[in-house]
Structure formats: C-alpha cells, structure tokens
Amino acid sequence: MQTSFKVGLIVNPIAGMGGSVGLKGTDGEEILREAIKRGAKPVAPKRTLRFLRRLKTLLESENLKLQLYTYPHPMGEKEAIKAGFKPIVIGKLSSEKTTAEDTVRAAREMEKIGVEIIAFAGGDGTACDIYEAIKDRTPIIGIPTGVKMHSGVFASSPEAAADLLVKYLKGGAPLGTVEVMDLDEDLFRKGILAAKLKGYLKSPIDRFLLQSSKSYSQPTHDEELNKMGIAREVIEQMEKNTLYIVGPGTTTKAIADMLKINKTLLGVDVVLNGKLIAKDVDESKLLELLGKFDKAKIIVTPIGSQGFIFGRGNQQISAKVIRKVGRDNIIVIATRGKLAKTPFLRVDTGDPELDEKLKGYWKVVTDYGEYTVVKCI
C-alpha cells in the first residue's frame, strides 16, 4: 500500500461568517461587510484546525506520510503550520482579501501538481468555485464551514472529513459522484429557496462520514396534512411564559401558520404565549432574550435527506444558545416522509463536546399524538 501521499488544502477564510448573524451566507463584498458589522467572527480557520489536528493524529496512528500543498497564509498555510504540518505553499493571492478567483487558481495549480485529493474548507459557493476550476478530474472532500451546505461533497463534521480522507488514502472508501448545488443567496435571504444543480464532483463515499445532498421535492397533500398534525401536537404542548425558538423550514412554519403568525420560512423566529415577539433573529438577539426569560425551548426539523438538526442553515441557534436552553428543552419535528429519507439525525454545532452530548436517541414528533425514536449519530 502506498504510504506517502500528496494532498491539497484550500481554505475559504470567510466561509460561514454570515451564519450566526442571520445573513444566510457571505457571498459578495457587501454581505461580508454587513456580517462583520453585526459582529461575525471567522468560522473556517477554527474548523480547519479541527480537521487538521484530527488528520495529524490519524496519520501518526496509521503510519501514513502526507505532503500537504496549500495556498498562502489565510487560505490554509496558517492553519497547517499551527496544526504541526510543514506544508508546501504554492501560488500567491491576488490581494489582501481572498476571492473566488483565488480558490479557482489554487484548485487548478493543485491539479497540475498531481495531488491525490483536495480538501477544502467552505460552503456551497466554494464547492461551485472548485467545480468551475477542475470539474471532476481530482477527488474532493469538503470540510463543512459554510452557511449553505446543500451539496453532497461535505463531510458531516471537520473530524469526519479527516476520517474520510484517511480511509480513502488507505483504500477503504471508494470514489463516487456527488452533486454540487448552487443556491441563490439573494433569493434565499428573501425566503425563496432557489437551488440548481451546478455539476458533479468526485468524492470518497461513506454514508456515515459524508452528508447527502439536500433533497428538494414538491409537498403532497398527505404531507401537508402530516405537517398540520405535527403543528397541532406541538401547539397543544406549548407552555405559558416560555420562549419558543423556532428554526427554519416548512415543517416548523406550519406551527406558525396554525398560530396565525408570520414566520420567516428560512430564518429563526421567537414565539411567546402564541405571539411572535422576534423575527429572523441572530445569535446575539437569542442570547439577549434568553437572559430575560427563565424558560425556553427550541423547535427544529432535520434537513431533508441530510438529517442535520443543528449546524446547517440554522447557525443562529449556536452552541451557546443550545447550552443555555438545554438538551431536554429541544423539540425535534419531522414528517413521516422526511424521516423515511433520513435514517438518522446529525449535529454539527461547532462545539465537539456539545455535539457528543446531543448524540443518542431523540423522540421526534411525526404527527398528532405520534412520536418516533430516531438516533443522532
């Protein structure tokens, strides 16, 4: 078995910054400025470090040697050195601020060098940039650091990305074809989910380590009735003087519709005593409200076919928020049809210790008076 490998690393340093501040992405200079104005902090560097530290531990335990190729300072060099690697730094940045063109150029240069695989830290936008650069000619693994991660190239967590990379290098994970989805951020911020298939990338395949592409389907009459049953069950169980933090999605929106309140489809809203008291909130607003009320609950629904209840599209409900509310005060809801395509739940809050506490079995509301026990892995 080959014991020395060439691996590329590309980091989009601004990926994910819009999540906790409720911007649903960071594509574009104007949105990035707004994210920073709202107090957003870099996400990708920390998550890349988690990936690299796990990777280094695995390489040492498996006695594998790896030469890491990366782009200058903010696009991988800094994190690689911090994690104890001695990367070969290639190329140069077009300016102090990294751009999509830097990602494209980095991917193409790594392809020319002949790396076995490229690991990249970013979201759907970064995946699209890499697709534009090299199509499916070089295998890819996505380290999940973005806000929108509907593509099938992303591992379920930074640590899972390292596990999948090593498994592939050892010959234990076959290559497959995964979808790259392109989501219109401007429409997304207006509550319109407009996603299209950008293309396909090659990636190592493992159903536990790699997430699926987000599924999109037209709701059926039976599914709409199912959502109404779930909404009725949740509303009847709601407690007085308790904050309800309601995550995004059509299933959670059914609760708001039954309460006759105007909830955002793709944002996080807060309900108290059947009334909407805060709309499309960010992490700081949630923490502010939690400081004013003694009792709070979170209502979330898993992303179709991926199973994530935290860490994909609802980063406003951060690890800090979840810790304040507590595991016992989280309500998971899902239609029967969604659960049929989602055999297990997942979490990726950015806090590995919290993620471990959230794993295990959950009682999911699946209709009026109906619950299904589902494992979070």
N, C-alpha and C positions, 0 to 999 in steps of 0.2 A: 504493500500500500504506500502511495505517495505520502511523505511526511513533511514536505515543505511546500507552502502554497503562497500565491500572490493574491491578495485581497484588496479591493479598493474601498475607501470610506469617503463619503460625501455628506457634509452636514449643512442643512439649511438653517442658519442660526436664528432666523426669526420665526420659524415654523411653530405654530401652536400658541403664539403670544396673544392672539385675539380671543382664545377660549374662555379664560376665567373672567374677562371683562365684557363678555357677552357680544363680541363682534363677529363670531361665527367664521373666523378666518383672518388671514393677514395678507391677502393678495393685494398688491398695489401700495404705492408710497403713502397715499393719503390715509388709507386704513391703518397702516403701520404707525403713522404719526398719532392717529387717534387712539390706538391701543396704548402707546407709550404715555400719552396724555392722561389716560384713565388709570395709569399705574401698572400696566402689564410688565411682567418680567420674562426674560428668556426662558424657554422651556427645553429647547433642543439640546443645549450643552449638557445639562444635568442628565437628561435621559440617554444621551450618547455615552456619557461616562458610565452609567449603569450597564449599558451594553458592553462597553469595552472591558470593564472590570470583571464582568461575568465571563467574557470571552477569554481573558488572560488566565483566569482560574481554570477554565476548561482545557485550554491548550496545554497548560502545565500538567494537569492530571492525565491527559491523553497522550502526552509526549509528542505533541504536534508542533511543528515550526511554521511560522507565518510571517510573511513580509507585508507590512501594511503600506499602501500607497494612498496618499491623501492630498488635499488642496491646502493652501496656506491658512495660517492662523485660525480665523473663525469658522472655516469650513472643514475642520477635522484635525488639523495639526495640534492645536492647543489641547484638545481632549485626549488625543492619542498619547501625547507626551505625559500628560497628567496621569493617565492610566498605566504608565510604565512601558509603553511601546517605544520603539525607535523607528518612526515612520520615514518613508522616503516621500518628501514633499515635492509635488510637481506643479507646473503651471504658475500662473500669477493672477491675482484678482484685477478686475477691470477698474475698480475704485475702492475706496474705504468701505462703502456699503455694498454688500453682495447682491447679485442679481440672478435672475433666471438664466441669463446667458452664461454666468459663471458655472452654474450647475450643468448646463449643456456641454460646455467646454471641458469640464472636469470628467464627465462620463465618456466623452469621445477620446480624451487622452488616455484614460484608464483602459479603454477598449484597445487602443493601439499598443499599449504596453503588454497586453495579453493577460490581464488579471483573470483568475478563475471565476470570480464573482464580485459584485459590488454591493456593499451595504450602504444604505442611505438613510439619513435621519430627516424626516419631513412629513408632509401630508400628501393629499391627492395632487396638489399643484406641483410638488416636487416630483412625484411619480410621473406626471404628464411631461415635465421637462426632460426627464431621463428617457422616457419613451421617444420623445422627439429626437433625442441625440443618438440613440443606439438601437431603437426598436427592440427586437427580442434576441439580439445577437449575443449578448452577455447576460448570464443569470443575475438576478437582483433579489435582495432581501430588504424589506422596508422596516426600519426601526420606528415605531409609531411615536411621532412627536407633534403631529399636526392637530388641527381642529376637525377638519373634514377628512375622514379616512374610510371612504366607501369602497376603495379599490381592494382587490384581493391579494395585493403584494405584501401587506403588512403582517408582521408577527403580532401575537396577542399582547406582548409586552417587550420592553427592551431586553430583559433576560431571556425571553423566549426566542428573540432574534439571534442571540448568541448561541443558544442551544441548537437552533435550526441550522445555523451556519456550520457549526462543528459537526453536526450529524450529516450534513451534505458533504463536507470535506472528507469524512470517513466513509462515504459511500452508502450511508444509511437512509438518505432522503432523496427520492427520485425527483427529477425536474418535471415540472408541469407548466401549463399555460394558465396565467391568471389575468383577470380583467383590470384595466386601468380606467377608472371613471373620472370624468371631468364635470365638476359641479359649478354652476354659475353662481358666484358669491353674491353678486348684487341682487339677484332674484331670491337667493337663499335668505338674505337679511330682510327681505320683504315677506317672508313666509311662503315662498314658492320653491318647491323642490324640483329643480330642472337639471337632471343629470343625463349625460350621454356617454356612450362607450367611446373612449378615446382610442383604444387599441389593446394589445396584449403584450405582456412581458413574460419571460421565463423565470420561474422561481422554484426552489426546493419545496416540496409538498409534504405537509404533515398536518392532519386535521386538528390536532391539539395545539400545535405551536403556531400555525398560520391561521389568520382570520379569513372568513369568506368575504366575497364581495357583498355589499349591502343589496338586499333584494328589493325590487320595485314591482308592485302589482296593483291592478285596479281592484278596489274593495267590492266584494259581493254583498248581496242583500243579507245573506246569513251572517257574514262577518260584521256588518253594521249592527244587526240585532245583538250579536255577541258583545260588541263594544258597549251597547246600551245596557246590557245585563251587568257587565263589569262596572259601569258607571253607577248604576243603581246600588250595587253591593257596596261600593266604596263610600258613596254619599250617606247611606244608612249607617255606616260605621264611623262617620266623622264625629269628632268630639268638639264640644264647645270650647271657645277661648284657646284653641290650638292652631298654630300656624301650619298650613299645608303648603309645602314647597312642591310645585307640580312641574315635572320635567317635560321636555318636548315630545311631540308625536301625536298621531291621530287617535290613539287609544286613550291617552291622557286628556286630549281635547274633548273627547266625548263626555268626560266628567264635567268640564266647564260648560259645555253646551247644555247639559241637563240642569246645571245650576243657573243657566241663562246669564253667564258672564262671558266676556270677550277675551278669551285666552289667546296668546300667540301660539301658532302651530309649532314653530321651531325654536321658541325661546323658553325660558324658565319664568314662571309666574308664581305669585304667593296669594293664597286664599285664607281668609279668616272668617269663621261663622257664616260660610256660604257666600261671602263677598270678596271680590278681587281687590286686594289692597296694594299690590305692587306688580307691575307688568314688565316682562322682558328684562329681568334683573341680572346683575353681575354678582360675582363672589362677594365684593365689598358690601353691597346692599343686603345680601343674605346674612352676612355676619352681623351687620348692624341690626337687622330685625331680630335675629336670634338672641342678641344681647338685651332685647326689650321684652321678650316673652319667655315664660318658664317651660312651655310645652310646644313641641314642633314635630312634624312628621314629613317625610319625603315620599313622593309618589313618582315612580319611574316605570318605564316599559323598555324591554330589551330591543336593540336594533335588529330589524329583520334579518334572519339567517346568520348574523354575527353573534348575537347573544349578549352584547355588552349592555350592562345596566348603568355603568359609570365609566367615563373616560373617552366616550365617542360622541361628540356633538352636544354634551351637557357638562362641559368642564367648569361652568359656573358653579355647579354643585361640587365644589372642590373637596379635597381631603379634609381641610379644616372644617368645612360645613358639615360633612358627614360625621366627623368625630363629635361635633357639638350636638348633633341630633341623636346619634347612636344607632347601632345596627337594629335594635329591637323596634325602632320607630321608622323603619323603611318599609314601604309598601310597594311590592312589585306586581304589576298587572300585565297580562298578555292574552290575546285571543287564542283560541284553540289552534287556529290556522297558523299563527306565528310560531307557537310552541312546536308544532309539527315540523317546522323547518329549523327550529333552534333546539337541538337536543340537550344543550347545557347553557348555563349563563356564564358570563365573564365580567371581570372588573379590571380597570387599569387607571387607578386614581392618581398615579404619580407618587404614591406613598406605598412602597412594597410591604411595610409592616401592616398597614391598614388593609391592603389587598388580601393578605393572608387571613386577617380577621373576618373579611367579608366572604371568604370561600366557605364551602359547605352547602347545606341544604336550605332552600328557601321555599316558603309556601306562597305560591303565585295565585293571584285572583284571576280565574279564567272565565267566569260567568257569574250570574246572580246565584249566590249560595254555593258556588263551586270553586274549589281550590285544587291546585296540582302541585305536588312537591317536585322541585327541579334542583339539580345540583349546580353550584357555581364552582368552576374549576380554576 
